Amino acid sequence: MTGYELSRAWFDFAYEHTDVRPSHHALYFHTVETCNRLGWKETFDLPTAYSMEMLGISNYRTYKKALEDLIQWGFIRMVRRSKNQHRANVVALVKNTNAVYDATTKALSLQNRSSASKTKPLNNKLLKRKKLTEITISELPASFKNLFDLAIRIQKVILKNLSDAGAPIKKIEDATAYSFLNPLRLAIENDGATLGQLERATEALDSSGPNFWKQHVISSAKLREKLSQILSDINTNTKNSEPKSAMDEAVAQNLNRYE
């Protein structure tokens, strides 16, 4: 495992994941440099205070989220967590090879395509600019295409629930495609949810009877945040329902940090 291999795998991953932030880049390469200076030890100390000072991160929550994301994404392994401010986290680097594409190869190939194809890496900017109601499925990156129909349905359900409650709907009508699609992608890729579970939760929001969640779920981001609770309510309220599945339990555990 070399520094080049680690950086190549990281940028392949970052190219495909729009939720990678500067704090993730900074902390990951600080960790790689620390390991390098220690002679590529298998496990090593990663002091929080020192790392924050080196990276110019003053907010502990920002640092902690970046570290937890890197662990969740499989680039850093937590060997032993610090128990107090006098002890450092003990971590290990992991060579992550889960990137779907080779970023450099893909970028070079784009240079030789038609001008229409060259705009593909800008799709996320397009999705952040265009309303969900204005976008077409042909304009979506592959990771969003299978979520398009569900996003449209969620928007319609939320608009109906807001209208029934006499609440303003313009913000939802004007919502961007990215704001509806990306939380659904994250629910599946990061939280372990399935498309079927998201559809079940949407059906519950579209039910004709009284439903606590109708007035609280006003975006797909909120649906992601409350998914485990909604699924739990579905299992509780359905007569003669089977016990909660192992997948539902897994989703509940993965989503605990949002609750």
LUMLUM-794068 format. One record per residue (C-alpha): residue number from 1; residue in three letters; x, y, z. Coordinates in Angstrom, 1 decimal. Layout:
<pt n="NUM" res="ALA" u="X" v="Y" w="Z"/>
...
REM end
This chain:
<pt n="1" res="MET" u="0.0" v="0.0" w="0.0"/>
<pt n="2" res="THR" u="1.5" v="3.3" w="-1.1"/>
<pt n="3" res="GLY" u="0.6" v="6.9" w="-0.8"/>
<pt n="4" res="TYR" u="-0.2" v="7.0" w="-4.5"/>
<pt n="5" res="GLU" u="-2.5" v="4.0" w="-4.3"/>
<pt n="6" res="LEU" u="-4.4" v="5.6" w="-1.3"/>
<pt n="7" res="SER" u="-4.8" v="9.0" w="-3.0"/>
<pt n="8" res="ARG" u="-5.9" v="7.3" w="-6.3"/>
<pt n="9" res="ALA" u="-8.6" v="5.3" w="-4.5"/>
<pt n="10" res="TRP" u="-9.7" v="8.4" w="-2.5"/>
<pt n="11" res="PHE" u="-10.1" v="10.6" w="-5.6"/>
<pt n="12" res="ASP" u="-11.9" v="7.8" w="-7.5"/>
<pt n="13" res="PHE" u="-14.4" v="7.7" w="-4.6"/>
<pt n="14" res="ALA" u="-14.7" v="11.5" w="-4.3"/>
<pt n="15" res="TYR" u="-15.4" v="11.8" w="-8.0"/>
<pt n="16" res="GLU" u="-18.5" v="9.6" w="-7.6"/>
<pt n="17" res="HIS" u="-19.8" v="11.0" w="-4.2"/>
<pt n="18" res="THR" u="-21.0" v="14.6" w="-4.1"/>
<pt n="19" res="ASP" u="-21.2" v="14.6" w="-0.3"/>
<pt n="20" res="VAL" u="-17.4" v="14.7" w="0.0"/>
<pt n="21" res="ARG" u="-16.4" v="18.0" w="1.6"/>
<pt n="22" res="PRO" u="-13.1" v="19.8" w="2.0"/>
<pt n="23" res="SER" u="-12.9" v="18.7" w="5.6"/>
<pt n="24" res="HIS" u="-12.9" v="15.0" w="4.4"/>
<pt n="25" res="HIS" u="-10.1" v="15.7" w="1.9"/>
<pt n="26" res="ALA" u="-8.0" v="17.5" w="4.6"/>
<pt n="27" res="LEU" u="-8.5" v="15.0" w="7.3"/>
<pt n="28" res="TYR" u="-7.9" v="12.0" w="5.1"/>
<pt n="29" res="PHE" u="-4.6" v="13.3" w="3.7"/>
<pt n="30" res="HIS" u="-3.5" v="14.5" w="7.1"/>
<pt n="31" res="THR" u="-4.0" v="10.9" w="8.3"/>
<pt n="32" res="VAL" u="-2.1" v="9.5" w="5.3"/>
<pt n="33" res="GLU" u="0.8" v="11.9" w="6.0"/>
<pt n="34" res="THR" u="0.8" v="11.0" w="9.7"/>
<pt n="35" res="CYS" u="1.0" v="7.3" w="8.8"/>
<pt n="36" res="ASN" u="3.8" v="8.0" w="6.3"/>
<pt n="37" res="ARG" u="5.9" v="10.0" w="8.8"/>
<pt n="38" res="LEU" u="5.5" v="7.1" w="11.3"/>
<pt n="39" res="GLY" u="7.0" v="4.6" w="8.7"/>
<pt n="40" res="TRP" u="3.6" v="3.3" w="7.5"/>
<pt n="41" res="LYS" u="2.7" v="1.7" w="10.8"/>
<pt n="42" res="GLU" u="-0.3" v="-0.6" w="10.7"/>
<pt n="43" res="THR" u="-2.0" v="1.3" w="13.6"/>
<pt n="44" res="PHE" u="-1.1" v="4.7" w="14.9"/>
<pt n="45" res="ASP" u="-2.3" v="7.6" w="17.1"/>
<pt n="46" res="LEU" u="-4.4" v="10.3" w="15.6"/>
<pt n="47" res="PRO" u="-4.7" v="13.1" w="18.3"/>
<pt n="48" res="THR" u="-7.8" v="15.1" w="17.9"/>
<pt n="49" res="ALA" u="-6.6" v="18.5" w="19.2"/>
<pt n="50" res="TYR" u="-3.4" v="18.3" w="17.2"/>
<pt n="51" res="SER" u="-5.2" v="17.3" w="14.0"/>
<pt n="52" res="MET" u="-7.8" v="20.0" w="14.4"/>
<pt n="53" res="GLU" u="-5.0" v="22.6" w="14.8"/>
<pt n="54" res="MET" u="-3.1" v="21.3" w="11.8"/>
<pt n="55" res="LEU" u="-6.1" v="21.4" w="9.6"/>
<pt n="56" res="GLY" u="-7.5" v="24.7" w="10.8"/>
<pt n="57" res="ILE" u="-10.8" v="23.1" w="11.9"/>
<pt n="58" res="SER" u="-12.0" v="24.9" w="15.0"/>
<pt n="59" res="ASN" u="-15.4" v="23.1" w="15.4"/>
<pt n="60" res="TYR" u="-15.1" v="19.7" w="17.0"/>
<pt n="61" res="ARG" u="-18.4" v="18.6" w="15.4"/>
<pt n="62" res="THR" u="-17.0" v="19.3" w="12.0"/>
<pt n="63" res="TYR" u="-13.9" v="17.3" w="12.7"/>
<pt n="64" res="LYS" u="-15.9" v="14.4" w="14.3"/>
<pt n="65" res="LYS" u="-18.3" v="14.2" w="11.4"/>
<pt n="66" res="ALA" u="-15.4" v="14.1" w="8.9"/>
<pt n="67" res="LEU" u="-13.7" v="11.3" w="10.8"/>
<pt n="68" res="GLU" u="-16.9" v="9.3" w="11.2"/>
<pt n="69" res="ASP" u="-17.6" v="9.6" w="7.5"/>
<pt n="70" res="LEU" u="-14.2" v="8.4" w="6.6"/>
<pt n="71" res="ILE" u="-14.7" v="5.4" w="8.8"/>
<pt n="72" res="GLN" u="-18.1" v="4.7" w="7.4"/>
<pt n="73" res="TRP" u="-16.8" v="5.0" w="3.8"/>
<pt n="74" res="GLY" u="-14.1" v="2.5" w="4.6"/>
<pt n="75" res="PHE" u="-10.9" v="4.7" w="4.3"/>
<pt n="76" res="ILE" u="-10.0" v="4.7" w="8.0"/>
<pt n="77" res="ARG" u="-10.5" v="1.9" w="10.6"/>
<pt n="78" res="MET" u="-11.0" v="2.9" w="14.2"/>
<pt n="79" res="VAL" u="-8.9" v="0.6" w="16.3"/>
<pt n="80" res="ARG" u="-9.4" v="2.2" w="19.7"/>
<pt n="81" res="ARG" u="-11.3" v="5.3" w="20.6"/>
<pt n="82" res="SER" u="-9.9" v="7.8" w="23.0"/>
<pt n="83" res="LYS" u="-11.5" v="7.7" w="26.5"/>
<pt n="84" res="ASN" u="-10.5" v="11.2" w="27.5"/>
<pt n="85" res="GLN" u="-8.7" v="14.3" w="26.2"/>
<pt n="86" res="HIS" u="-5.4" v="12.9" w="27.3"/>
<pt n="87" res="ARG" u="-5.6" v="9.9" w="25.0"/>
<pt n="88" res="ALA" u="-5.5" v="9.8" w="21.2"/>
<pt n="89" res="ASN" u="-7.7" v="7.8" w="18.9"/>
<pt n="90" res="VAL" u="-5.8" v="4.8" w="17.5"/>
<pt n="91" res="VAL" u="-6.6" v="4.3" w="13.8"/>
<pt n="92" res="ALA" u="-5.5" v="2.3" w="10.7"/>
<pt n="93" res="LEU" u="-5.6" v="3.2" w="7.0"/>
<pt n="94" res="VAL" u="-7.6" v="1.0" w="4.7"/>
<pt n="95" res="LYS" u="-7.1" v="0.7" w="1.0"/>
<pt n="96" res="ASN" u="-10.6" v="1.3" w="-0.3"/>
<pt n="97" res="THR" u="-11.3" v="0.0" w="-3.7"/>
<pt n="98" res="ASN" u="-15.1" v="0.5" w="-3.8"/>
<pt n="99" res="ALA" u="-15.1" v="3.5" w="-6.2"/>
<pt n="100" res="VAL" u="-17.4" v="2.6" w="-9.1"/>
<pt n="101" res="TYR" u="-15.3" v="4.4" w="-11.7"/>
<pt n="102" res="ASP" u="-11.6" v="5.3" w="-12.3"/>
<pt n="103" res="ALA" u="-11.9" v="9.1" w="-12.0"/>
<pt n="104" res="THR" u="-8.8" v="9.9" w="-14.1"/>
<pt n="105" res="THR" u="-9.7" v="7.5" w="-16.9"/>
<pt n="106" res="LYS" u="-13.3" v="8.8" w="-16.9"/>
<pt n="107" res="ALA" u="-12.1" v="12.4" w="-17.0"/>
<pt n="108" res="LEU" u="-9.7" v="11.8" w="-19.9"/>
<pt n="109" res="SER" u="-12.4" v="10.0" w="-21.9"/>
<pt n="110" res="LEU" u="-14.8" v="12.9" w="-21.5"/>
<pt n="111" res="GLN" u="-12.3" v="15.2" w="-23.2"/>
<pt n="112" res="ASN" u="-12.7" v="13.1" w="-26.4"/>
<pt n="113" res="ARG" u="-16.5" v="13.0" w="-26.5"/>
<pt n="114" res="SER" u="-19.0" v="15.4" w="-28.0"/>
<pt n="115" res="SER" u="-19.8" v="18.7" w="-26.4"/>
<pt n="116" res="ALA" u="-23.1" v="17.3" w="-25.1"/>
<pt n="117" res="SER" u="-21.3" v="14.5" w="-23.3"/>
<pt n="118" res="LYS" u="-18.7" v="16.9" w="-21.8"/>
<pt n="119" res="THR" u="-21.4" v="18.5" w="-19.7"/>
<pt n="120" res="LYS" u="-22.0" v="15.2" w="-17.8"/>
<pt n="121" res="PRO" u="-19.8" v="16.0" w="-14.8"/>
<pt n="122" res="LEU" u="-21.9" v="19.1" w="-14.3"/>
<pt n="123" res="ASN" u="-25.1" v="17.2" w="-13.9"/>
<pt n="124" res="ASN" u="-25.2" v="17.8" w="-10.1"/>
<pt n="125" res="LYS" u="-24.9" v="21.6" w="-10.7"/>
<pt n="126" res="LEU" u="-27.8" v="21.2" w="-13.1"/>
<pt n="127" res="LEU" u="-29.8" v="19.3" w="-10.6"/>
<pt n="128" res="LYS" u="-29.2" v="22.0" w="-8.0"/>
<pt n="129" res="ARG" u="-30.4" v="24.6" w="-10.4"/>
<pt n="130" res="LYS" u="-33.4" v="23.0" w="-12.0"/>
<pt n="131" res="LYS" u="-36.7" v="22.2" w="-10.3"/>
<pt n="132" res="LEU" u="-37.6" v="18.5" w="-9.8"/>
<pt n="133" res="THR" u="-40.7" v="19.2" w="-12.0"/>
<pt n="134" res="GLU" u="-38.5" v="20.6" w="-14.8"/>
<pt n="135" res="ILE" u="-35.9" v="17.8" w="-14.9"/>
<pt n="136" res="THR" u="-36.0" v="14.8" w="-17.3"/>
<pt n="137" res="ILE" u="-34.7" v="11.4" w="-16.5"/>
<pt n="138" res="SER" u="-32.2" v="11.6" w="-19.4"/>
<pt n="139" res="GLU" u="-30.5" v="14.5" w="-17.5"/>
<pt n="140" res="LEU" u="-29.9" v="12.5" w="-14.4"/>
<pt n="141" res="PRO" u="-26.6" v="10.7" w="-13.4"/>
<pt n="142" res="ALA" u="-26.9" v="6.9" w="-13.3"/>
<pt n="143" res="SER" u="-27.0" v="6.9" w="-9.5"/>
<pt n="144" res="PHE" u="-30.3" v="9.0" w="-9.5"/>
<pt n="145" res="LYS" u="-32.2" v="7.4" w="-12.4"/>
<pt n="146" res="ASN" u="-33.8" v="4.6" w="-10.4"/>
<pt n="147" res="LEU" u="-34.9" v="7.2" w="-7.8"/>
<pt n="148" res="PHE" u="-36.6" v="9.6" w="-10.1"/>
<pt n="149" res="ASP" u="-40.1" v="8.1" w="-10.1"/>
<pt n="150" res="LEU" u="-40.1" v="7.8" w="-6.3"/>
<pt n="151" res="ALA" u="-38.9" v="11.4" w="-5.9"/>
<pt n="152" res="ILE" u="-41.7" v="12.7" w="-8.1"/>
<pt n="153" res="ARG" u="-44.2" v="10.7" w="-6.0"/>
<pt n="154" res="ILE" u="-42.8" v="11.9" w="-2.7"/>
<pt n="155" res="GLN" u="-43.1" v="15.5" w="-3.9"/>
<pt n="156" res="LYS" u="-46.8" v="14.9" w="-4.9"/>
<pt n="157" res="VAL" u="-47.6" v="13.3" w="-1.6"/>
<pt n="158" res="ILE" u="-46.0" v="16.1" w="0.4"/>
<pt n="159" res="LEU" u="-47.8" v="18.8" w="-1.7"/>
<pt n="160" res="LYS" u="-51.1" v="17.0" w="-1.1"/>
<pt n="161" res="ASN" u="-50.5" v="16.7" w="2.7"/>
<pt n="162" res="LEU" u="-49.5" v="20.4" w="3.0"/>
<pt n="163" res="SER" u="-52.5" v="21.5" w="0.9"/>
<pt n="164" res="ASP" u="-54.8" v="19.4" w="3.1"/>
<pt n="165" res="ALA" u="-53.3" v="21.1" w="6.2"/>
<pt n="166" res="GLY" u="-53.6" v="24.5" w="4.7"/>
<pt n="167" res="ALA" u="-49.9" v="25.0" w="4.8"/>
<pt n="168" res="PRO" u="-47.7" v="26.9" w="2.2"/>
<pt n="169" res="ILE" u="-46.6" v="24.7" w="-0.7"/>
<pt n="170" res="LYS" u="-44.5" v="27.1" w="-2.9"/>
<pt n="171" res="LYS" u="-41.2" v="25.9" w="-1.3"/>
<pt n="172" res="ILE" u="-42.0" v="22.3" w="-2.2"/>
<pt n="173" res="GLU" u="-43.2" v="23.2" w="-5.7"/>
<pt n="174" res="ASP" u="-39.9" v="25.1" w="-6.3"/>
<pt n="175" res="ALA" u="-37.7" v="22.4" w="-4.8"/>
<pt n="176" res="THR" u="-34.7" v="21.4" w="-6.9"/>
<pt n="177" res="ALA" u="-34.2" v="18.0" w="-8.3"/>
<pt n="178" res="TYR" u="-31.0" v="17.5" w="-6.2"/>
<pt n="179" res="SER" u="-32.8" v="18.4" w="-2.9"/>
<pt n="180" res="PHE" u="-35.3" v="15.5" w="-3.5"/>
<pt n="181" res="LEU" u="-33.0" v="13.0" w="-5.1"/>
<pt n="182" res="ASN" u="-29.8" v="13.1" w="-3.1"/>
<pt n="183" res="PRO" u="-31.3" v="12.3" w="0.3"/>
<pt n="184" res="LEU" u="-32.9" v="9.2" w="-1.2"/>
<pt n="185" res="ARG" u="-29.5" v="8.2" w="-2.7"/>
<pt n="186" res="LEU" u="-27.8" v="8.7" w="0.7"/>
<pt n="187" res="ALA" u="-30.5" v="6.6" w="2.5"/>
<pt n="188" res="ILE" u="-29.7" v="3.7" w="0.2"/>
<pt n="189" res="GLU" u="-25.9" v="4.1" w="-0.2"/>
<pt n="190" res="ASN" u="-25.0" v="5.2" w="3.3"/>
<pt n="191" res="ASP" u="-27.8" v="4.0" w="5.6"/>
<pt n="192" res="GLY" u="-28.6" v="0.6" w="4.1"/>
<pt n="193" res="ALA" u="-32.2" v="1.3" w="3.3"/>
<pt n="194" res="THR" u="-33.9" v="-0.3" w="0.3"/>
<pt n="195" res="LEU" u="-36.0" v="1.2" w="-2.4"/>
<pt n="196" res="GLY" u="-38.9" v="-0.9" w="-1.2"/>
<pt n="197" res="GLN" u="-38.6" v="0.5" w="2.3"/>
<pt n="198" res="LEU" u="-38.7" v="4.1" w="1.0"/>
<pt n="199" res="GLU" u="-41.7" v="3.2" w="-1.1"/>
<pt n="200" res="ARG" u="-43.5" v="1.7" w="2.0"/>
<pt n="201" res="ALA" u="-42.8" v="4.9" w="4.0"/>
<pt n="202" res="THR" u="-44.2" v="7.0" w="1.1"/>
<pt n="203" res="GLU" u="-47.3" v="4.9" w="0.9"/>
<pt n="204" res="ALA" u="-47.8" v="5.5" w="4.7"/>
<pt n="205" res="LEU" u="-47.6" v="9.2" w="4.1"/>
<pt n="206" res="ASP" u="-50.1" v="8.9" w="1.3"/>
<pt n="207" res="SER" u="-52.7" v="7.0" w="3.4"/>
<pt n="208" res="SER" u="-56.2" v="8.4" w="3.7"/>
<pt n="209" res="GLY" u="-56.5" v="8.2" w="7.5"/>
<pt n="210" res="PRO" u="-54.9" v="10.3" w="10.2"/>
<pt n="211" res="ASN" u="-51.1" v="9.9" w="10.2"/>
<pt n="212" res="PHE" u="-48.7" v="11.6" w="12.6"/>
<pt n="213" res="TRP" u="-45.9" v="11.8" w="10.0"/>
<pt n="214" res="LYS" u="-47.9" v="13.7" w="7.4"/>
<pt n="215" res="GLN" u="-47.3" v="17.0" w="9.1"/>
<pt n="216" res="HIS" u="-43.7" v="16.3" w="10.0"/>
<pt n="217" res="VAL" u="-42.3" v="14.8" w="6.8"/>
<pt n="218" res="ILE" u="-42.1" v="17.8" w="4.4"/>
<pt n="219" res="SER" u="-39.0" v="16.8" w="2.3"/>
<pt n="220" res="SER" u="-37.2" v="13.7" w="1.2"/>
<pt n="221" res="ALA" u="-34.4" v="14.6" w="3.6"/>
<pt n="222" res="LYS" u="-36.9" v="14.4" w="6.5"/>
<pt n="223" res="LEU" u="-38.2" v="11.1" w="5.1"/>
<pt n="224" res="ARG" u="-34.6" v="9.8" w="5.3"/>
<pt n="225" res="GLU" u="-34.2" v="11.1" w="8.8"/>
<pt n="226" res="LYS" u="-37.4" v="9.5" w="10.1"/>
<pt n="227" res="LEU" u="-37.4" v="6.4" w="8.0"/>
<pt n="228" res="SER" u="-36.7" v="4.0" w="10.8"/>
<pt n="229" res="GLN" u="-39.5" v="5.4" w="13.0"/>
<pt n="230" res="ILE" u="-42.0" v="5.4" w="10.1"/>
<pt n="231" res="LEU" u="-41.2" v="1.7" w="9.3"/>
<pt n="232" res="SER" u="-41.5" v="0.9" w="13.0"/>
<pt n="233" res="ASP" u="-45.0" v="2.5" w="13.1"/>
<pt n="234" res="ILE" u="-46.0" v="0.6" w="9.9"/>
<pt n="235" res="ASN" u="-45.1" v="-2.7" w="11.6"/>
<pt n="236" res="THR" u="-46.8" v="-1.7" w="14.8"/>
<pt n="237" res="ASN" u="-50.0" v="-0.6" w="13.2"/>
<pt n="238" res="THR" u="-50.5" v="-3.3" w="10.6"/>
<pt n="239" res="LYS" u="-52.8" v="-6.0" w="11.8"/>
<pt n="240" res="ASN" u="-51.4" v="-9.6" w="11.6"/>
<pt n="241" res="SER" u="-48.1" v="-8.1" w="10.3"/>
<pt n="242" res="GLU" u="-45.0" v="-10.2" w="10.4"/>
<pt n="243" res="PRO" u="-42.2" v="-9.3" w="12.9"/>
<pt n="244" res="LYS" u="-39.9" v="-6.5" w="11.8"/>
<pt n="245" res="SER" u="-37.4" v="-7.8" w="9.3"/>
<pt n="246" res="ALA" u="-33.7" v="-7.9" w="9.9"/>
<pt n="247" res="MET" u="-33.3" v="-5.2" w="7.2"/>
<pt n="248" res="ASP" u="-35.7" v="-2.9" w="9.0"/>
<pt n="249" res="GLU" u="-33.6" v="-3.4" w="12.2"/>
<pt n="250" res="ALA" u="-30.4" v="-2.6" w="10.3"/>
<pt n="251" res="VAL" u="-31.9" v="0.5" w="8.8"/>
<pt n="252" res="ALA" u="-33.1" v="1.6" w="12.3"/>
<pt n="253" res="GLN" u="-29.5" v="1.2" w="13.7"/>
<pt n="254" res="ASN" u="-27.9" v="3.0" w="10.8"/>
<pt n="255" res="LEU" u="-30.4" v="5.9" w="11.1"/>
<pt n="256" res="ASN" u="-30.0" v="6.3" w="14.9"/>
<pt n="257" res="ARG" u="-27.7" v="9.3" w="14.5"/>
<pt n="258" res="TYR" u="-30.5" v="11.3" w="12.8"/>
<pt n="259" res="GLU" u="-33.0" v="10.8" w="15.6"/>
REM end
